[in-house]
């Protein structure tokens, strides 16, 4: 195939090398050819452009794997999930303020206990060590409902670079969830739900549960309204 870069034609040819024993297939390679007068452009502009573009595509399309233990071995499966930062149900003003910082910062916290426990010292070494600085710009995100219980060594700048309070489900977060689950951005029942959300404290997870009760958007929204009304009644009784 022929590619044109800054007015110069570069020709790519797929070739095989090795594997001439008749059984094993050779290694497939790409051969680049161009006129000698364009050597400077090829080596210092075109090849760096191609390699950087290929790396961007590799990072964008690489698979996220989840490894499952099967006795004495581990099996990896590709993980595909539709969720993105845009579908995260939270106050959009917080999203907009933190978007650029999320590209560079690492949000760190304290992971839940597992059967194979680690010490606080081990955790600190882990998030400060080679794994967290291997050049792939990893973002480490931990969540907790009890920030006050975390050791101050974890909360200091450099380990936990950003603190984002998710809070209860507000109006904009609800609209995100409604769009995620029912593909609607407006509905006749929205005003009533907005009014209820302004006086009732519920989590996005609770709202999601109600929205999943039915595939019919009208039914799901009425279920949510009933849930919010019951929660309001309980709140008023306590007060």
C-alpha positions, 0 to 999 in steps of 0.5 A: 500500500502507498501512504502520502505524508507531507507530499511524499509517497511512502510504500509499505509491503508485507513480507515474511521472514524465516520459517522456510522449513515447510512447517513453521510460518515465517514472521510477518513484517512490514517493509518501508521503501521511499526515494533516497532524497526523502530519507531525512523526512522518513527517519525524522518525521514520518517514522516517528509519526507512524510509531506514535500513532500506532502506540496511541491505537494500541493503547486505545484498543488494548483489552482489559483482562480479568484473571480468574484462578482455576486451581493451580492456574489463572485464566484471563478473559477480556472485560468489556464494559459500556461505562465511561466517565460520561455515564458516571452519575454525579454532579456534572460541575464536579466532573467538569472541574476534575476532567483535566486533572483525572488525565494526570492525577492518581486518586488513591485510598484504602482497599477493602480487606481480602482473605490475603491481608496486607499491612498498611506499610505494604500498601504504602509501598505498593502505591508508591513503588514501581507498579504505580510509576511504570510509565503507563499513566495508571489512575488508581481509584479507591472508594470508601464510605468512611474517609474518617477511618483512613490512616492519615498517611494514605490521605496526604498529597502524593498518595491521594492526589484528589478527593471527590465527594460523590454525595447523594443522587441529585437531579443531574445524576438522576438524568444520567442514570435515566439516560443510561438505563432507559435512553431518555433525557426528558419525560412527563414524570421528570418534574415530580422526580426532581422535586422529590430528589430535592428533599429526599436523600438517596444514593445513585445505587438506590435510584439505579435499583428502582430504574431496573425494576422494569424495562418500561420507562413509564413503569420504572419512573413510577416505581422510583416516585413511589420509592422516593415518596416512601423515603420522604415519609420516613424522613418526616417521621424521624424529624 
